[in-house]
Amino acid sequence: TMQRAEDVAASYGESIRRAIERHKHYPRAARLRRIQGLVTVAFTVAADGSISGLRAVGGAPSPLEQAALDAVRAVGKFASIPRETGKTSLEFRIPMAFSLD
């Protein structure tokens, strides 16, 4: 059903977000200079879980932007897109907060 496909896609999206968060590191230089902010990363995931079109869209100063991109790259490849979604690729925009408080 359509609802089932949406639920599976939402669950898959959450697993993508968690995988990226596990690889997120606050840059030491940014921490020392107390640089904080929100970076949104955008990318496409293919059916096999490979990543393309990775970019930062708006957001924080460059050390944080670089750290956000590095977190996605560090994942390498996500799990394959579940067949139940009916999709062969999915677009993601993931906001990543870098906060010292």
C-alpha positions as CSV (number, residue, x, y, z in Angstrom):
1,T,0.0,0.0,0.0
2,M,1.0,3.6,-0.4
3,Q,1.0,4.1,3.4
4,R,3.3,1.1,3.9
5,A,5.7,2.4,1.2
6,E,5.8,5.8,3.0
7,D,6.4,4.2,6.4
8,V,9.2,2.1,5.0
9,A,10.8,5.1,3.3
10,A,10.5,7.2,6.5
11,S,12.1,4.4,8.5
12,Y,14.9,4.1,5.9
13,G,15.4,7.8,6.1
14,E,15.8,7.6,9.8
15,S,18.4,4.9,9.5
16,I,20.3,7.1,7.0
17,R,20.3,10.0,9.5
18,R,21.5,7.8,12.4
19,A,24.3,6.4,10.3
20,I,25.5,9.9,9.5
21,E,25.2,11.1,13.1
22,R,27.4,8.1,14.2
23,H,30.2,9.5,11.9
24,K,29.9,13.1,12.9
25,H,32.9,14.7,14.5
26,Y,33.1,18.2,15.8
27,P,36.2,19.8,14.3
28,R,38.8,20.6,17.0
29,A,39.5,24.0,15.5
30,A,35.8,24.9,15.4
31,R,35.4,23.7,19.0
32,L,38.3,25.9,20.1
33,R,37.0,28.9,18.3
34,R,33.5,28.1,19.6
35,I,32.1,27.9,16.1
36,Q,28.6,26.5,16.1
37,G,25.8,26.1,13.5
38,L,23.5,24.0,11.4
39,V,24.7,22.4,8.2
40,T,22.2,20.7,5.8
41,V,23.7,18.1,3.6
42,A,21.9,17.0,0.4
43,F,22.6,13.8,-1.6
44,T,21.0,11.0,-3.6
45,V,21.0,7.4,-2.5
46,A,20.8,4.8,-5.3
47,A,19.0,1.5,-5.0
48,D,22.3,-0.2,-4.0
49,G,22.9,2.4,-1.2
50,S,25.6,4.3,-3.0
51,I,25.8,8.1,-2.5
52,S,26.0,10.7,-5.3
53,G,25.6,14.4,-5.6
54,L,26.8,15.1,-2.0
55,R,26.7,18.8,-1.2
56,A,26.2,21.2,1.6
57,V,23.2,23.5,1.1
58,G,23.3,26.6,3.2
59,G,24.5,26.6,6.7
60,A,27.4,27.0,9.0
61,P,31.0,28.1,8.6
62,S,33.2,26.0,6.4
63,P,34.9,23.8,9.1
64,L,31.5,22.6,10.1
65,E,30.3,22.3,6.5
66,Q,33.4,20.1,5.8
67,A,32.8,18.0,8.9
68,A,29.2,17.4,7.8
69,L,30.3,16.3,4.3
70,D,33.0,14.1,5.9
71,A,30.4,12.4,8.1
72,V,28.4,11.4,5.0
73,R,31.5,10.2,3.2
74,A,32.6,8.2,6.2
75,V,29.5,6.1,6.0
76,G,30.7,5.1,2.5
77,K,27.5,3.3,1.5
78,F,24.1,3.0,3.0
79,A,21.9,-0.1,3.1
80,S,20.1,-0.8,-0.1
81,I,16.8,1.1,-0.5
82,P,14.0,-1.3,0.6
83,R,12.1,-2.7,-2.3
84,E,8.8,-1.8,-0.5
85,T,9.4,1.9,-1.2
86,G,9.0,1.3,-4.9
87,K,11.9,3.7,-5.5
88,T,15.2,3.2,-7.3
89,S,16.7,6.3,-5.7
90,L,15.9,8.7,-2.9
91,E,16.9,12.3,-2.3
92,F,17.8,13.4,1.2
93,R,18.3,16.7,2.9
94,I,19.7,16.1,6.4
95,P,20.2,18.9,8.9
96,M,23.2,18.5,11.1
97,A,23.6,20.6,14.3
98,F,27.0,21.4,15.7
99,S,26.4,22.8,19.1
100,L,28.8,23.2,22.1
101,D,26.1,23.6,24.7
